[in-house]
Every structure is written in structure tokens, then in C-alpha cells.
Amino acid sequence: MAERWVATGPSTFELTSYDVPAPGPDAVTISVRAAGVNPADAKHPARAETFPVPVGYEVAGVVSAVGPSVDLAAGEEVLAFRVSGGWSSSLTVPARDVFRKPPSLTFPEAANLLLAGCTAADLLHVASPAAGDTVLVHGASGAVGVSLLQQAALLGVRVVGTASPSRFDVVERYGGEPVAHGPGLLDRLSSYSFVAALDCVGTDEAVDVSLALVADRSRIVTVAAPARAAAEGFPALGGNHPASKEFRDSVRGSLVSLAAAGRLEVPIARTFPLADALSAVELIRTTHPGGKLALIP
């Protein structure tokens, strides 16, 4: 028997025991060593129509069984995204969602690479800045922002990123130019010429400043303010949107390769025992943890 967390309601969770199904022809069973913790994991049950719902989109671990059509072997270290029920001690997933873990990544790092990384890549893809362009990133010191900073630097794109002053060092570490959010933000940014604005926070301040500074609304892109995007006529992205899902799935392998080459880092703030997942949820709901969180079975 394995353990996994399920949502029993829109905001209630329970740790349960379950039988892990054997892998079919194109599936892999993973013994989980770390599960990523993301705001999306906790928010996902709110969209569910029936319960219980397995929780967790990304994991890293060791292959324990494979189907006959799978080019992996028991004992290999892997990571997987996009999966269902990652907050578990073991799970069986489609082989298409499994990638060999770079040896340079710890299990917690590998388990937090792809959700934030794919989201950041999607933002850059839709805004399409070119080398030498300057873009504004709201929430540059968060998980998506940190991946975005690194990926933009690889493209030769200059990033000016909003953050609290206590997080300026994070923005600078990954190649961005920090600017404090809060009253007066528009004035502090008025000397820049931005081709695009990428919103990872969803505040009215972020949207209003973006609208004031970027003339082309197709290049104001958010992952956190869908209502404002619909009202103002700019793109809102989401992993459940067909175009975003297709693109994000297509870049998973390249992001793993970048991490393997040391060109994409995943800062980890804390780890929690799997049984203490609710403490991790509370942390991401109430504060800025200063990096990614992982559950350790």
C-alpha cells in the first residue's frame, strides 16, 4: 500500500492509503523521493466537480516498474510532470510525462523544475521578446519569476522585475534589475521602454502599470489576473488552456536539458514530510517562502 493526499472538497485534504496500479504498456511506476508544492496544487480542487481528487502535479523519484513499451529501467532516477496525484509515496503515470533526472539536481529541485519552468516559458513564448528587448516582470522573485529571469537571460532579453526590497538580491542573482512594487511604481518605471509586460502576481497595480507602459496589449500577458485580462483585452494563460498545455508539454524536455547543463536553477526554501503537507499548503498560502517547497515521503 502507498500513501497519497487527496482533496475531499474544494479546500479540504486527507492523507489516504491506496493500491498503486501496475504500469500498462506505456506507463511507469515511480517511487517518489520528492513532490513539488505549488499554489496550483492547492487551487486545483476548487475546479473539481467530483471528489476525492488526487493532488500534486510534479514529482521526482526512482523507477520501480515499467510497461513493456517504455525506454526506462527499474532503478533509474526520473522526474515527472504533468501528473495527477503527485503528493504520494508512489504512483503510476504515463511514460510521456517522465524524464530522466539530471544527476546535478537533487530530488526536491527536480520535483519543482517543470511547473514553474513551463509557465515561465509560456509567458515568454506568448510575449515573444527578442534579444536586446526590455520586458517588465511583475513578481520577479517568485518561483515563476525566477525561472523567467533565467530563461530570458538565455534569450538575451533584459528584464526589469518588481519585488519587495528584501528580495532584490534574488532578482539580481538571476540577471534582473529590481524595482520595488507599491505606491509610485509607475513613476519608478517611467524611464524604461518596455516591449512587453509579464504578470506573475495578478494585482491591480501590476495590471494598471502594464497597461500604462505597454501599448500592444497582445504583449501584456498574465498567469494570475484572468478577470482583468478578459475585461481589458490581453492574454491570460493557464495550464488547463489547450494552447498553453500543448506548448508547455512541448518544452519540458528542453527545460530538463537546460537544468542538466547548469543553466536553469531551482531554489529550494524548505522540505516537509509527506504527512505534513498541510503545513506546506499553509506556508504558500500565507507568505513568500523564499523558494520552492517539496514533500518528502
C-alpha positions as CSV (number, residue, x, y, z in Angstrom):
1,M,0.0,0.0,0.0
2,A,1.1,3.5,-0.8
3,E,0.0,6.8,0.7
4,R,-1.3,9.9,-1.1
5,W,-3.1,13.1,-0.4
6,V,-6.5,13.7,-1.9
7,A,-8.8,16.7,-1.9
8,T,-12.1,15.7,-0.3
9,G,-13.6,19.1,-1.0
10,P,-12.6,22.4,-2.7
11,S,-10.2,23.3,0.2
12,T,-10.0,20.1,2.4
13,F,-7.3,17.4,2.1
14,E,-6.8,14.0,3.5
15,L,-3.9,11.6,3.6
16,T,-5.1,8.1,2.4
17,S,-3.8,4.7,1.6
18,Y,-4.2,3.2,-1.8
19,D,-3.1,0.4,-4.1
20,V,-0.8,1.7,-6.8
21,P,-1.9,0.2,-10.2
22,A,0.7,-1.8,-12.2
23,P,2.0,0.1,-15.2
24,G,0.4,-0.6,-18.5
25,P,2.3,-0.8,-21.8
26,D,3.2,2.9,-21.9
27,A,3.3,3.7,-18.2
28,V,5.9,4.0,-15.4
29,T,5.6,3.4,-11.7
30,I,7.7,5.9,-9.6
31,S,8.8,5.5,-6.0
32,V,8.5,9.2,-5.1
33,R,11.5,10.8,-3.4
34,A,10.1,14.4,-3.5
35,A,6.9,16.0,-4.6
36,G,6.7,19.6,-5.7
37,V,4.4,22.0,-3.9
38,N,2.8,24.7,-5.9
39,P,-0.1,27.2,-5.4
40,A,-1.8,25.4,-8.4
41,D,-1.8,22.1,-6.4
42,A,-3.9,23.7,-3.6
43,K,-6.1,25.6,-6.0
44,H,-6.8,22.7,-8.4
45,P,-9.6,21.1,-6.3
46,A,-11.7,24.2,-6.5
47,R,-12.3,23.4,-10.2
48,A,-13.3,19.8,-9.5
49,E,-16.8,18.5,-10.0
50,T,-16.5,15.3,-8.0
51,F,-14.3,14.2,-5.1
52,P,-11.9,12.8,-3.9
53,V,-9.3,14.3,-6.3
54,P,-5.6,13.3,-6.2
55,V,-3.3,16.3,-5.5
56,G,0.1,17.2,-7.0
57,Y,1.4,17.9,-10.5
58,E,5.1,17.1,-10.3
59,V,7.4,14.6,-8.7
60,A,10.9,13.2,-8.7
61,G,11.9,9.7,-7.7
62,V,13.1,6.3,-8.8
63,V,11.5,4.0,-11.3
64,S,10.1,0.9,-9.6
65,A,8.3,-0.7,-12.6
66,V,7.8,-0.1,-16.3
67,G,5.5,-1.2,-19.0
68,P,6.9,-3.2,-22.0
69,S,7.0,-0.3,-24.4
70,V,8.9,2.1,-22.1
71,D,12.6,3.0,-22.6
72,L,13.4,3.2,-18.9
73,A,14.5,0.7,-16.3
74,A,13.8,0.0,-12.7
75,G,16.2,2.0,-10.5
76,E,16.6,5.0,-12.9
77,E,16.1,8.4,-11.3
78,V,13.4,10.4,-13.0
79,L,11.1,13.4,-12.7
80,A,7.6,13.7,-14.0
81,F,5.2,16.5,-14.9
82,R,2.2,16.8,-15.7
83,V,0.9,14.1,-13.4
84,S,-2.2,13.6,-11.2
85,G,-1.6,12.6,-7.6
86,G,2.0,13.6,-7.1
87,W,1.6,14.1,-3.4
88,S,2.2,10.4,-2.8
89,S,4.8,7.8,-1.9
90,S,4.3,6.0,-5.2
91,L,2.3,6.5,-8.3
92,T,1.9,5.2,-11.9
93,V,2.0,7.7,-14.7
94,P,2.1,7.9,-18.5
95,A,5.7,7.4,-19.8
96,R,5.3,10.5,-22.0
97,D,5.3,12.6,-18.8
98,V,8.5,11.1,-17.4
99,F,12.1,12.4,-17.9
100,R,15.5,11.2,-16.7
101,K,16.6,13.3,-13.8
102,P,19.8,15.2,-14.3
103,P,22.4,13.9,-11.8
104,S,23.2,17.5,-10.8
105,L,19.6,18.1,-9.5
106,T,18.5,17.0,-6.0
107,F,15.2,15.2,-5.9
108,P,13.5,18.4,-4.4
109,E,14.9,20.5,-7.1
110,A,13.9,18.1,-9.8
111,A,10.4,17.9,-8.4
112,N,10.0,21.6,-8.7
113,L,11.6,22.3,-12.1
114,L,8.8,22.0,-14.6
115,L,5.6,23.6,-13.4
116,A,7.2,26.9,-12.8
117,G,9.6,26.5,-15.7
118,C,6.9,25.7,-18.2
119,T,4.8,28.6,-17.0
120,A,7.7,31.0,-17.4
121,A,8.5,29.6,-20.9
122,D,4.8,30.0,-21.9
123,L,4.8,33.7,-20.8
124,L,8.0,34.4,-22.9
125,H,6.5,32.4,-25.9
126,V,3.4,34.5,-26.0
127,A,5.1,37.9,-25.4
128,S,7.9,36.9,-27.9
129,P,10.6,39.3,-26.9
130,A,13.8,39.3,-29.0
131,A,17.4,39.7,-27.9
132,G,18.0,43.2,-26.7
133,D,14.4,43.9,-25.8
134,T,13.4,45.1,-22.3
135,V,10.5,43.4,-20.6
136,L,8.7,44.1,-17.3
137,V,8.1,41.2,-15.0
138,H,5.8,41.6,-12.0
139,G,6.7,39.2,-9.2
140,A,10.2,38.5,-10.4
141,S,11.4,37.0,-7.2
142,G,8.7,34.2,-7.1
143,A,9.1,30.7,-8.4
144,V,7.8,31.5,-11.9
145,G,9.7,34.9,-11.9
146,V,13.0,33.2,-11.0
147,S,12.7,30.7,-13.9
148,L,11.6,33.5,-16.2
149,L,14.6,35.6,-15.3
150,Q,16.9,32.7,-16.2
151,Q,15.2,31.8,-19.4
152,A,15.0,35.5,-20.5
153,A,18.8,35.9,-19.9
154,L,19.4,32.9,-22.2
155,L,17.5,34.7,-24.9
156,G,19.4,38.0,-24.4
157,V,16.3,39.7,-23.1
158,R,16.7,42.5,-20.5
159,V,14.3,42.1,-17.5
160,V,13.2,44.7,-15.1
161,G,11.5,42.9,-12.3
162,T,9.2,44.1,-9.4
163,A,9.8,42.7,-6.0
164,S,10.0,43.7,-2.4
165,P,13.3,45.3,-1.4
166,S,14.1,42.3,0.8
167,R,14.1,40.1,-2.4
168,F,16.1,42.4,-4.6
169,D,19.1,40.1,-4.2
170,V,17.2,37.2,-5.8
171,V,16.2,39.3,-8.8
172,E,19.8,40.5,-9.2
173,R,21.3,37.0,-8.8
174,Y,19.3,35.8,-11.8
175,G,20.1,38.7,-14.0
176,G,17.2,41.1,-13.5
177,E,17.0,44.7,-12.5
178,P,14.9,45.0,-9.4
179,V,12.3,47.7,-8.8
180,A,10.1,47.9,-5.6
181,H,6.4,47.3,-6.1
182,G,4.0,49.5,-4.2
183,P,2.9,53.2,-4.4
184,G,4.8,55.1,-7.1
185,L,5.7,52.1,-9.2
186,L,4.6,53.7,-12.4
187,D,6.9,56.7,-11.7
188,R,9.8,54.4,-10.9
189,L,9.4,52.6,-14.3
190,S,8.6,55.6,-16.5
191,S,12.2,55.9,-17.8
192,Y,12.2,52.4,-19.3
193,S,10.9,51.4,-22.8
194,F,9.2,48.1,-22.5
195,V,8.1,45.9,-25.4
196,A,6.1,43.5,-23.1
197,A,4.9,43.1,-19.5
198,L,4.6,39.6,-17.9
199,D,2.4,39.4,-14.8
200,C,3.0,36.6,-12.2
201,V,1.2,38.3,-9.3
202,G,-2.2,39.4,-10.6
203,T,-2.6,42.6,-8.6
204,D,-4.5,45.6,-9.9
205,E,-1.2,47.6,-9.6
206,A,0.6,45.1,-11.9
207,V,-2.2,45.2,-14.5
208,D,-2.6,49.0,-14.3
209,V,1.1,49.7,-14.7
210,S,1.4,47.2,-17.5
211,L,-1.4,48.9,-19.4
212,A,0.2,52.3,-18.9
213,L,3.6,51.2,-20.1
214,V,3.0,48.7,-23.0
215,A,1.0,49.9,-25.9
216,D,0.5,46.5,-27.6
217,R,-2.0,44.6,-25.4
218,S,-1.2,41.3,-27.0
219,R,2.2,41.6,-25.3
220,I,0.8,42.1,-21.8
221,V,0.5,38.6,-20.6
222,T,-0.7,37.3,-17.2
223,V,-1.0,34.0,-15.4
224,A,-2.7,35.5,-12.4
225,A,-5.3,38.0,-13.4
226,P,-7.7,36.3,-15.8
227,A,-10.7,38.6,-15.0
228,R,-8.7,41.8,-15.7
229,A,-7.3,40.2,-18.9
230,A,-10.8,39.4,-20.1
231,A,-12.0,42.9,-19.3
232,E,-9.0,44.7,-20.8
233,G,-8.3,42.5,-23.8
234,F,-4.9,41.0,-23.1
235,P,-3.8,37.3,-22.9
236,A,-4.3,35.2,-19.8
237,L,-2.5,31.9,-19.7
238,G,-3.2,28.7,-17.8
239,G,-2.1,25.1,-17.8
240,N,-5.6,24.0,-18.4
241,H,-5.9,26.1,-21.6
242,P,-5.4,23.9,-24.7
243,A,-2.8,26.2,-26.3
244,S,-0.9,26.6,-23.1
245,K,-1.0,22.9,-22.3
246,E,0.3,21.9,-25.7
247,F,3.2,24.4,-25.6
248,R,4.1,23.7,-22.0
249,D,4.2,19.9,-22.7
250,S,6.4,20.6,-25.8
251,V,9.1,22.4,-23.8
252,R,9.5,20.0,-20.9
253,G,12.5,18.1,-22.4
254,S,14.4,21.3,-23.3
255,L,14.0,22.7,-19.8
256,V,15.3,19.4,-18.3
257,S,18.3,19.7,-20.7
258,L,18.9,23.3,-19.6
259,A,18.9,22.2,-15.9
260,A,21.2,19.3,-16.7
261,A,23.6,21.8,-18.3
262,G,23.5,24.0,-15.2
263,R,21.7,26.8,-17.0
264,L,18.5,26.6,-15.0
265,E,18.4,26.6,-11.2
266,V,15.6,25.7,-8.8
267,P,16.0,27.4,-5.4
268,I,14.5,25.3,-2.6
269,A,13.4,27.0,0.6
270,R,12.1,24.1,2.7
271,T,11.1,20.5,2.6
272,F,8.3,18.8,4.6
273,P,7.5,15.2,5.4
274,L,4.7,13.9,3.1
275,A,2.4,13.6,6.2
276,D,2.9,17.4,6.9
277,A,1.7,18.6,3.5
278,L,-0.9,20.8,5.1
279,S,1.8,22.9,6.7
280,A,3.4,23.4,3.3
281,V,0.0,24.5,1.9
282,E,-0.4,27.0,4.7
283,L,3.0,28.4,4.1
284,I,2.4,29.0,0.3
285,R,-1.0,30.5,1.1
286,T,0.1,33.0,3.7
287,T,3.7,34.1,3.0
288,H,6.5,34.2,0.5
289,P,8.6,31.1,1.3
290,G,11.7,32.4,-0.5
291,G,12.0,29.4,-2.8
292,K,10.3,26.2,-3.7
293,L,8.8,23.7,-1.3
294,A,8.9,19.9,-1.5
295,L,7.2,17.0,0.3
296,I,9.4,14.1,1.2
297,P,7.7,10.6,1.6
